[in-house]
């Protein structure tokens, strides 16, 4: 089986990829001549996930990598036997072709691809990996998926339905942050519970510690960037006795698109690419302060090597004076 690396020019690469079929035998190309003409006219970024049984994750990885490489896309894709999780950057037309081809794969036809403005250099490279989990909760054997998605997860609520729930149940509703704690420093839902976790792997121990047992009978709305972490989080919570668990359909991204900064969300959204954060309006609040001087800021930096390159919120002045650098997002989790 050939890959795009075997050709020295774009036409030969295109012919090889036309011969390369998806893991289920679908031909990649519809019109190879048009697909090869990719220019970075309008840079965009997409964030997406899909849960469906994958019989051969390694074959799917090869197909995805070759397709992205030919289309000139960069970013990160994680594949497991449970599904796919990705964020990619590139030209809008190349991303549209990628979406069209990926949706043709059985089980991926209902994937919600979330678009945002790109810079053309949002990711340093392309990585496509096979792992035990598409989101690393450290509980791969707990997760059950079928052709409809995760089995036993929370009830999906649209942003409008979230507001309806709050209107009906008031302060009884608990917003529960399903992200890493540092992400919530720059933005979160009002009065949300933010667990003290450094990674998603810490959530299972948090629940089993008993510190949230008093919430088990309350209506809990879980939220994360694009929804994928809450797909797993809500299932983990329900299996541990939480009775009424919801998740926001499309995550913070879809909520912010509908309500901006005029609803229940406050601040910026931390994102896992070189942009580091995004805003939903022209009047976004800055919730956080520089760790060194207290000046309002939403910008994360890595401390200097002498300080262990620890992630910190710093204003531009303190970042420069301390030798801090912008994080390299190339090998981070997608964390949608």
N, C-alpha and C positions, 0 to 999 in steps of 0.2 A: 504493500500500500504506500503510495507516494504522499509526501507532505509538501507544503508550500516552500520549504527550505531547499527542495531539490532543484528549483529553477533559478536561473540567474537574472531573468528579466520578468516583468510583470505579466506578459502574455503567457509565458511558459508556466508561471506560478498559477495563473488563472486556469489553464488547461488541466493542471494537476489537481487543483481543488475541485474542478468540475467532475473529475473521476472519483474524488473522495466523497463517499456518501456518509450520511449520519449513521449512528449506531443501529438504527432500524431500517437502513437501506434507502432513506430519502436522499434524492440527489440535491446537492447543495445549490447548484446553479439554476436559475431561471433564465437569465440572460447575462452571460458572462461578460460580454463586452461592456454593458452598462455598469456592472458591479465593479469593474476594475478601475473606473474613472472616479477615484475618491480624492477630493481636495478638502482641506480644512477651511471651508467657507464660513460655517456657523458652528463654533464649538459648543457642545452640550455635554452633560453628564447624566447618566441614568443609574437608578438604584432599583433593585428588584430581588424577588425571591419566589420560589415555587416549591411546594412540598408534593412529592409524588414518588412512588416506588421506582428506584433506578436499579435495573438488573445488572448493569455493567458500568459502574462509575468511571473506570479507566478509559473505556471507549468513548464515553461522553466527553471526558476531559480532552482527549485528542481532537475530537470534532470541534469543540468549542475553541480550543487554542488555535487551530488552523484557520477557523473562520475569522476570529478576531485579528489574527496576524495579517491576513489578507486585506481586511477592511481598515487596517491602520488604527485599531483601537488599543488603548492601554487601560489598565485597571486591575481589578482582582476578582476572581471567580473561585468559589469553593463548591465542590460537588461531594455528595455522600450518597449512600443508598437511600437516604430520605428525601433528596431533592437537590436544589441549586440555590446559591446565594451569590449575587454579584453587584459590582458597581464598575461602570466603564465610562471612559471619556473619549470623545472624538468628534468628527464632523456629524452633523445632524442626519445627513443622508446615509452615511455609513451605519449609524446607530439604528436608523429605521430598518435598514436591510438586516441588521443583526436581530432585531426584535422579530421581524417577519419570519426569519428562518428558525429562531428559537421557539417561537410559538407553534411551529409545525410539529415539534416533538410531543408525543403523547403525554398528557398530564401537565404540559406547560401552556396550554392554550388560554388559560384564564389568568396568567401572571399579570400583575399590575405593575407596569413600568413607570417609575416616577422620574420626571424630567426636571432638570435645573440648569441654570446658565453655567457654562464652562469657560475656561480660559485658554484651552488648547494645550495646556501642560499641567493638567490636574493630577496626573499619576506619572511617576518616573518610568514605569515599565508595565508589561503585561505578565501576570502570574495566574495560572489556572491549576488548582491543587485538588487532590482527593483526600478527604479526611473522614474520620468516623462520624462527625457531626457537622452540619452546615453552620450551626451556632454552637460554640463550645461551652455547654452547660456541664459537661462531665457526666452526662447521664444518657449515653446513646441507646442503652438497652431499654430505657423507659419509654422512648418515643415510638409511637405507632402511627404509620401513615397508610392511606389508601388512595384511590384515584381522586378522591374529593379533598385530600389534604390531611392535616393532623387529626387523629382520632382522640376525642376527649379534651379538646382545648376550650378556651373561653368563648363567650358569645361575642360576635363581631358587632360593633356599633359604628355607624357613620358619625361624622362630626355633629350633624344635626341631632342624631339620636343621643349622643353624649349630653348635649344641652337639655334635651327632653328629660333624660334621667335625672339630671341635677335639679331641674325645675320640679320634678315630681317627688324626689327623695331628699332634696336639700343637703344639709351638712352630714347626713348619714352616708353619702357617697364618699368613698376614699379613692383618691388618685394615687397610684403606686408606680413609681419610676422603675422601669425595667432596664435601665442603662447602667453603665459604670458611674460611680458617684461623681467623678470629676466632670463628666458631661453636664451634670445638673448645675454646676457652678455658674454656667453662663446662661442657662435657660431651663425652665421647668413649668409644670402646671401649678397654678396657685394652690398653696397649702398642701402640696403633694408630699407623700412619704418618700424619702430618698434613702434607700438602704446603703449602708457603709460598705460597698463592695468595690474592689479594684478591677475585677473581671467578672464575666458572666458565670464562671465556674464557682464563684463564691455564693451564689444565690441558694443552692441546695442546702448548704450548711446554715445559711441565715434562717431558712424556713424551719429546718430541723432543730434549731436552737430554742424554738418556742417563743421568741420575742414578738412574733406577729400573730400569735394564737388568738389574741383578743379581737382580731379582725375577721375571723373565720366565718362569722354570720353576717357580715356587712357586705353591701354592694361595692366591689372593688373594680375600678377601671385601671387596667394596666396600660402603659404606653411606652413606646420607644421610637427610634428615628423613623423607620419605615414600616414597622410592624412585625418583622421576622422574630425578633427576640421575644416578643409577647406571645407569639404563636406557641413557642416552647414554654415560656414562663407560665402562661396561664394553665397549660396542661400539668406542669410540675406542681402548681398551687392546688389545682383541683384534686390531684392524686394524694395530696397531703391534707385534705379536709376543708379547704376553702370552698364555701358553698355557692357563692354568687360572684363569679369572676367574668369580667368583660375585657375586651381589648378594642382599641380604636382602629377601625379599618383604615389601612394605609398609614398608620402611625402619625407622628407629629407633622410629617411632611404634608399629608392630606388635610389635617386639621388646620395647619397654618395657611395653606392655599385658600381655604374657605373663610377663615375668620381673621387671619393676619394677627395683629397685636390688639385686636378689639374684642377678644373673647376671654377664655380661661387660661391661655398660655402667656407666659411672661419671658422676655429676653430673647437671646439668640439660640440657634440650633447648632450644636457641635456636630461636625461631619468629618468622616474619615478620608479626606483627600487633602490636597495641598491648599485648598481654600480655608480649611479648618473650621469655619462657621458660616452660617447663612442667616439672613434676616427675612422676615415676612412683610415688612412695611418700611416706611420712611420715618417711623417714630418708635422704633424698637428700643426698649429700655436696656441700659447696661446694668446688669445685676451684680456683677463681680468687681473686685478691686485687685490691684497689683499686690502680689504677695510680699513685695519688698517695701513699697512706699505708700500703698493705700490708694493710689490714683485709680479712678474707674477705668476698667479695661475688660475686654473679652478675648484677648489674644493669648494663646498658649505658646510657650517656648520650652525647649529642652535646656536645662541648666548646663553650665560648662562641665566638661569632663571631670574637673577637680571636685565637682559637687554631685557626681554620679549621673549626670544627664537626666535628672528627675524632671518630669513634666511640671511646669509651673505657670501660673497666670502672671504676666509681667507687662508693664507699660513699655513703650518703645525705648524710653530713656534708660530704664533699669535693665532692659534686655541688652542694650549696647554696652553699658558700663560693666555688666557682669559677664559678658562674653557668651550669653545665651544664643541659641540658634533655633530656627523654626524646625519643628519635628519633621523627620523623614517618614512619610506615610506609606512608603512602598511595601512594607512588610506587616502592616497593622491588620487587625481584623477588619472585616467589612462592617460588621455591627449595624445592620440596618434596622 
